[in-house]
Amino acid sequence: MQALPPVGRIQGVELRREAPPQGSAVSVQYSSHNRDAIGDYELVIPYLDALYLLNALRAIEDQSGFGKLSEPTR
């Protein structure tokens, strides 16, 4: 398995709609700010996998006790 560059900051998220919906995807744009990888990157996640990730993140949020955090400061 190859690792993606570590995330420095999320730049944006976009839903790419296709017909049928199984062809839709979520695009996540992010920047990396470490010694080895400096630049902007895009991760494209199939729509159903993105929903699974959202549910997993919500479960982590519920279990962690942190609650909802505000958007990161720039």
N, C-alpha and C positions, 0 to 999 in steps of 0.2 A: 504494500500500500504506500502511495506517495502522499506526503503531507503538503498541504497548501501553505503559502506564506502566512505567518501569524497576522491576525487582524490588528491594525493600529486604530482605525476608525471606520465605522460603517458610513458610507457616502450616500447610499440610496437603495431602495427596494422597488421592484417593478413587477407587475403581473403581466405576463405575455399570454394573451388569450388566443386559443386555437379552437377550431371545430374539428373533431369532437373535443370535449373538455379534457380527455386523457392526454391530449397533445399540449395542453397549457403548461406553463412553467413559471416559476418565480425567479427573477434575476436579482442577485444581491451584489452591489458594487461596494468595494471596500479598498482602503489603502493600507499598505504595510509599512512599518517604520522601524525595521531592524537593520542590522549591518549587512545581512546577506540578501535581502529582498526589499528594495525601495521602489515603490510605484503603485499603480492602481490595478486592481484585479476585479474579475467578475466571476461569480459562482452561479450557475444555472441549475436550479433544482426542479425536477418534475413536480407538478402541482400537488399530486396526492402525497408525495414524500415531504413537500413543504408543510402540508397540513399535519402530517405525522410529527414533524419537527416542532411545529407550533404547540401541539398537545404535549409533547415531551418537555418543552420549555415551561409550559404552564404547570405541569406536575412538579418540576424542579422548583419553580417559584412557590408553589403551595407547601412543599416539603421543607424548603430552606428557612422559612420564617422571615425572609427579607421583605415580602410584600412587593407591591409594584414600585419600581424605581422610576424616577423622572428621566427624561432624555439627557444623555451626557452633555456636559457643558463644553463649549468649543474653545 
